[in-house]
Amino acid sequence: MVCAISMGSDRDTVDPPTFRKRLASLKRDGCTVLVTGKVRERVSEHVTRKLMGRTDRSRTRLLALTDYPSADVDNLLPDDASVDDGNVHLLDYDCGTRSATAAASTESSHGTGDCGRQDLDEFRTGICDAITRLKRAENGFEPAQLRVSVFTLSYLVPQHDSETVEQFVSALGDHVRGARGMAHFHLPVADDAEAVRRLAPLFDVRIELRETNGLPEQRWHFPDRDVSTSWVGL
């Protein structure tokens, strides 16, 4: 993928090698990615498959599901990867049932009660504990070996106050960066939505999605440098 980075206007751009260098830095140091845009679910699935990493390299993939059925999780994995692989791990957010810390279950049973702060805290703890165990099993991760997907924040945002969600994102992001991993959080709403405005500063990069004439496109935003790429096809 080749992108030009826009700085303040469409006329000011950074060349593609600079963009690739920026991405390489994020992979090396660990990062969190916010994926936004009101698009069809299959577009979000496609982006997730790409962000979970190529299968020709060693990866440890952890999917933290809030509103997506475990039975369909292969749709979130790249070609030649499967939920049955030893390097794929699942966590389900079970609101009200305190089951997130059980970890690595392929069974899905979402709770039906009101979601409290403790539910989200335990979900985060379950994810972080799983990362710690997997890191020990691998004797440490190589840069970008760990890939985490939170699918999706759109279920969590209306269930919890903004401070609780922000703390969830921030604490989980710190844990992933500490493992030199890459975590992406899907929030499939318009990029100018209030929830995006609140949460975007907590992320290292934001990928905005849209569909034009039925074709999916993306552009990347780097908040720390206030730059964005041009729109390109997925």
PLY file of the C-alpha trace (Angstrom):
ply
format ascii 1.0
element vertex 234
property float x
property float y
property float z
element edge 233
property int vertex1
property int vertex2
end_header
0.00 0.00 0.00
1.37 3.40 -1.03
0.00 6.50 0.62
0.83 10.17 0.52
0.60 11.94 3.87
-1.33 15.19 3.92
-0.17 17.92 6.29
-2.78 20.60 6.73
-3.79 20.63 3.07
-3.94 18.28 0.10
-0.94 20.06 -1.46
1.48 19.31 1.38
2.46 15.65 1.34
5.17 13.37 2.66
6.59 10.82 0.26
5.65 7.11 0.55
9.04 6.05 2.02
8.38 8.34 4.98
4.99 6.76 5.47
6.51 3.26 5.40
9.18 4.35 7.86
6.49 5.62 10.20
4.64 2.30 10.06
7.87 0.38 10.63
8.47 2.45 13.76
5.01 1.61 15.10
5.59 -2.10 14.48
8.99 -1.99 16.15
7.88 -0.14 19.28
4.36 -1.53 19.66
1.21 0.45 19.02
-2.56 0.71 19.26
-4.82 1.42 16.30
-8.36 2.81 16.32
-10.41 1.71 13.29
-13.39 3.95 12.55
-15.93 4.48 9.82
-19.56 3.54 9.30
-19.04 0.66 6.89
-20.47 -2.81 6.33
-19.28 -5.49 8.72
-17.52 -7.37 5.93
-15.28 -4.32 5.40
-14.35 -4.31 9.09
-13.67 -8.04 8.85
-11.40 -7.49 5.86
-9.37 -4.83 7.67
-9.09 -7.07 10.72
-7.68 -9.90 8.62
-4.99 -7.57 7.30
-4.14 -6.16 10.74
-3.84 -9.63 12.26
-0.72 -10.14 10.17
0.51 -12.37 7.40
0.68 -16.11 7.99
4.16 -16.50 6.53
5.59 -15.03 9.74
5.33 -16.14 13.35
2.31 -14.47 14.97
0.40 -14.81 18.20
-3.17 -13.67 17.60
-5.62 -12.79 20.35
-9.19 -11.80 19.56
-11.22 -10.08 22.27
-14.85 -10.25 21.17
-17.66 -8.11 22.57
-20.46 -8.36 20.00
-19.20 -10.86 17.46
-20.02 -14.60 17.51
-17.10 -16.91 18.23
-18.47 -19.34 15.67
-17.64 -16.82 12.91
-14.20 -15.84 14.16
-12.41 -17.35 11.15
-13.80 -14.37 9.20
-11.47 -12.16 11.28
-8.35 -14.23 10.58
-6.08 -14.07 7.54
-6.05 -16.80 4.92
-4.41 -20.02 6.11
-5.13 -19.12 9.76
-7.87 -20.76 11.81
-9.35 -20.62 15.28
-8.03 -24.17 15.69
-4.42 -23.00 15.34
-2.34 -23.08 18.48
-1.36 -19.45 18.03
-4.95 -18.14 17.91
-6.63 -17.30 21.23
-10.11 -15.99 22.04
-11.69 -14.04 24.85
-15.39 -13.21 25.07
-16.84 -10.25 26.95
-19.62 -11.79 29.02
-21.38 -8.84 30.58
-22.61 -9.66 34.05
-21.26 -13.23 34.20
-17.65 -12.57 35.30
-16.35 -15.12 32.80
-13.80 -13.09 30.85
-10.91 -14.15 33.07
-11.45 -17.76 32.13
-9.64 -16.92 28.86
-9.07 -18.73 25.60
-12.58 -20.19 25.36
-14.16 -20.74 21.98
-17.63 -20.76 23.48
-19.69 -17.57 23.25
-22.37 -16.71 25.82
-22.94 -12.98 26.11
-24.54 -11.79 29.30
-27.89 -10.10 29.20
-27.73 -7.99 32.35
-26.50 -4.43 32.79
-22.75 -4.06 32.34
-20.85 -2.60 35.26
-17.34 -1.26 35.59
-16.20 -4.50 37.20
-17.23 -6.42 34.07
-14.99 -4.30 31.87
-12.14 -4.33 34.39
-12.26 -8.11 34.47
-12.37 -8.28 30.67
-9.24 -6.14 30.51
-7.57 -8.23 33.21
-8.40 -11.39 31.27
-6.83 -10.00 28.10
-3.72 -8.74 29.89
-3.28 -12.01 31.79
-3.57 -13.95 28.53
-0.92 -11.74 26.91
1.41 -12.28 29.88
0.99 -16.07 29.71
1.53 -16.15 25.98
4.60 -13.93 26.27
6.13 -16.29 28.81
5.33 -19.29 26.62
7.14 -17.61 23.71
10.07 -16.49 25.90
9.17 -12.98 24.84
7.64 -11.57 21.67
9.45 -10.25 18.64
8.25 -6.80 17.50
4.74 -7.03 16.02
4.53 -10.76 16.70
1.58 -10.21 19.05
-1.60 -9.07 17.29
-4.67 -8.18 19.36
-8.11 -7.31 18.03
-10.90 -5.80 20.14
-14.04 -6.32 18.08
-15.81 -3.99 18.79
-15.81 -0.89 20.97
-19.25 0.02 19.64
-20.73 -2.49 22.07
-18.78 -1.18 25.06
-19.22 2.57 24.54
-23.00 2.71 25.22
-22.71 0.23 28.11
-20.19 2.23 30.15
-19.36 5.81 31.02
-16.62 7.46 28.99
-14.05 7.37 31.80
-14.42 3.60 32.20
-13.97 2.96 28.46
-11.00 5.33 28.27
-9.29 3.55 31.16
-9.94 0.20 29.50
-8.37 1.36 26.24
-5.44 3.11 27.91
-4.50 0.28 30.28
-4.83 -2.41 27.61
-2.84 -0.29 25.17
0.01 0.13 27.66
0.12 -3.64 28.18
0.23 -4.36 24.45
2.96 -1.78 23.83
4.94 -3.31 26.69
4.88 -6.59 24.75
5.86 -4.75 21.53
2.56 -5.88 20.05
-0.05 -4.27 17.85
-3.65 -3.94 19.01
-6.52 -2.60 16.95
-9.87 -1.55 18.34
-12.87 -1.32 15.99
-15.34 1.50 16.50
-17.55 1.34 13.38
-19.08 4.81 13.61
-18.48 7.99 11.65
-14.97 9.32 12.13
-16.33 12.66 13.36
-18.50 11.02 16.06
-18.16 12.19 19.65
-16.85 8.81 20.81
-14.04 8.97 18.25
-13.13 12.50 19.32
-12.81 11.35 22.94
-10.91 8.13 22.31
-8.63 9.03 19.38
-5.93 10.75 21.51
-5.36 7.44 23.34
-4.21 5.71 20.15
-0.98 5.87 18.17
-2.76 5.84 14.81
-6.31 5.84 13.48
-7.56 4.12 10.33
-10.68 5.71 8.87
-12.78 3.56 6.56
-15.40 4.50 4.00
-17.13 3.02 0.99
-17.24 4.88 -2.31
-19.46 3.45 -5.05
-19.47 0.19 -3.11
-15.67 0.00 -2.90
-13.93 0.21 0.51
-11.23 2.81 1.08
-8.98 3.78 3.96
-6.86 6.65 5.17
-4.53 6.78 8.15
-4.35 9.54 10.76
-1.30 10.07 12.99
-2.52 12.21 15.92
0.93 12.92 17.37
2.03 14.64 14.15
-1.38 15.85 13.00
-0.95 14.26 9.58
-3.15 12.01 7.47
-2.74 9.92 4.35
-4.78 10.31 1.22
-7.66 7.90 0.58
-6.59 4.59 -0.99
-8.43 1.37 -1.77
-8.19 -1.54 0.64
0 1
1 2
2 3
3 4
4 5
5 6
6 7
7 8
8 9
9 10
10 11
11 12
12 13
13 14
14 15
15 16
16 17
17 18
18 19
19 20
20 21
21 22
22 23
23 24
24 25
25 26
26 27
27 28
28 29
29 30
30 31
31 32
32 33
33 34
34 35
35 36
36 37
37 38
38 39
39 40
40 41
41 42
42 43
43 44
44 45
45 46
46 47
47 48
48 49
49 50
50 51
51 52
52 53
53 54
54 55
55 56
56 57
57 58
58 59
59 60
60 61
61 62
62 63
63 64
64 65
65 66
66 67
67 68
68 69
69 70
70 71
71 72
72 73
73 74
74 75
75 76
76 77
77 78
78 79
79 80
80 81
81 82
82 83
83 84
84 85
85 86
86 87
87 88
88 89
89 90
90 91
91 92
92 93
93 94
94 95
95 96
96 97
97 98
98 99
99 100
100 101
101 102
102 103
103 104
104 105
105 106
106 107
107 108
108 109
109 110
110 111
111 112
112 113
113 114
114 115
115 116
116 117
117 118
118 119
119 120
120 121
121 122
122 123
123 124
124 125
125 126
126 127
127 128
128 129
129 130
130 131
131 132
132 133
133 134
134 135
135 136
136 137
137 138
138 139
139 140
140 141
141 142
142 143
143 144
144 145
145 146
146 147
147 148
148 149
149 150
150 151
151 152
152 153
153 154
154 155
155 156
156 157
157 158
158 159
159 160
160 161
161 162
162 163
163 164
164 165
165 166
166 167
167 168
168 169
169 170
170 171
171 172
172 173
173 174
174 175
175 176
176 177
177 178
178 179
179 180
180 181
181 182
182 183
183 184
184 185
185 186
186 187
187 188
188 189
189 190
190 191
191 192
192 193
193 194
194 195
195 196
196 197
197 198
198 199
199 200
200 201
201 202
202 203
203 204
204 205
205 206
206 207
207 208
208 209
209 210
210 211
211 212
212 213
213 214
214 215
215 216
216 217
217 218
218 219
219 220
220 221
221 222
222 223
223 224
224 225
225 226
226 227
227 228
228 229
229 230
230 231
231 232
232 233
